[in-house]
Every structure is written in structure tokens, then in C-alpha cells.
Amino acid sequence: MAYKSKFATKEIDKLFEAILTLKSVEECYKLFEDLCTIKEIQDMSQRLLVAKLLNEGVSYQNISKETLASSATISRVAKSLSYGADGYKLVLERTSKTTK
């Protein structure tokens, strides 16, 4: 059965389909620089790093020191890791295979 998000729309499907056409980090920079603010991109990358560190068992305090993420951000990411759609887990598993 295919996953269906709570917020799925045809427009969001088109956005994700467009992202899936990107073939390199350089192409991602080009699209995301046009699509998002620098702060939004930084926030997303910070949350992904927080998820990675939480997954490795790093304490909230050490994550905050390393990433400068607020306790609210760390808690929100932890909640997503435990009760979310498993997107973080999927990406962390796939990226760990490519960085070994």
C-alpha cells in the first residue's frame, strides 16, 4: 500500500516530483536556493543533523552544543523520530550506506 500523507495535494506531489528529477547536489543547490530562503535551508539541514545525532544516542545537551539547535527543535525532531512518518529514518539509513 502506498503511503499517503495527511497534507498531500496535487501541487505538493508536483513539487516532490520536481525534486526527484534532480541529479546532483549542485542541482539541489540551484533549486533550493530559488525555492527557499537560506534560513529555511539551514533549518532543514540542522534538523537532519539533529535526527542523525539523536539516532546515534547523543544527549540533548551535546546536540544543542554541537548544532546550536534549541531544545524545542531537538524535542520536535525526537518526536518525529519516534512517532512520525519514518522519513528521517529512511534518509538516515540510506545516507549512512553511502557515507561508509
N, C-alpha and C positions, 0 to 999 in steps of 0.2 A: 504494500500500500504506500502510495506517495505521501510525503509529509506535506501538510497544509498549514501554513502559518495563520495566526489569528489576525494579522494585519495585511494579508495578501490582497493585492489589487492587480489589475492588468498593467497599470503603469509601473508598479514595483517589479512585477515579473519582467517587464521590458528593461528596466534598469539592471537587474541581475543578469539577464541575458546579454546585455551590452558588456557588463563586467567580465562575463565568461568568454567574451571574444578576445580579451587582452592576452597578449602572448609573452610579455616580459615585464620586469619591474619598471623599466623605462616607460612602457606604455601605460602602466598603472599610475606612475607619477603624472603623466600628461593628463589622463582623465580626471584623477582625483584632485589635481591642482585646479582644474577648471570647475569641477563639481562641488568641492568642499572648501571651507576655509582652512588655512594652515592649522588653526587651533583644533578644528574638528578632526583632522588627520592625526595630529599629535595626540589628541584624547583617545582615538581609536587604537593607536599603536601602544599607548600607555596601558589601556585596558587589556590588550592582548598579552603584554609583558606581565601584568599583574596576574592574569589567568595562568600563565606559564609558571610563575613563581609559586602561586598557591598550589598548583598541581604538583610541584616539587616539594611541598610541605614547608615552605618558608613562612616564618611568622609574619603577622600583620605589621608588626613594628619594623621588622627588617625590610619588608616590601615597601613600606612608606618611606623609609630612609633611602632605599635604592632607587625608587621610581618617582618619589615626591607625590605619589597619589594620596588623596585624602582617605581617611578611614571609611567614609561613606562610599567612595569609589571601590575600595577593596572589598567592602561588605557586599556591594551590589554585584561585583564580579563573582564573589564566592557563592552568592545566592544563585546566579546563573549557572555556575559550575555544578551546583547541587540539584537545582530544580528547573533549569532552563531546557532549551531545545537541543542541547548537546553540540551546538555549533563550535564552542571553544574546544571541547574535547576532540571533535573531528579535525579541526585545524591543527591543534597541538600534536595530535598523533601523526598527522601527515607531514608536518614540518619537522618533527623530530626524526623522521625517517630520512628526510632529505639533507639534514644537517649533520648526520653521523658520519 
